[in-house]
Amino acid sequence: MPQMSPLSWWMLFLYFILLLILFSIMNYYIFFYLPQKTESTNIITKSMNWKW
């Protein structure tokens, strides 16, 4: 079974690096947050006394 030439390893490495960069860029620009209404959300806080 013949071994891969160094150039083939280099091209394979570049291929996967470019896929990683493309995937990262797509995830960064495609993902978006939906706007939330701040008036309708009420935060309820309860204070707790910890007794050890």
Buried (B, 14 or more C-beta within 10 A) or exposed (E): EEEEEEEEEEEEEEEEEEEEEEEEEEEEEEEEEEEEEEEEEEEEEEEEEEEE
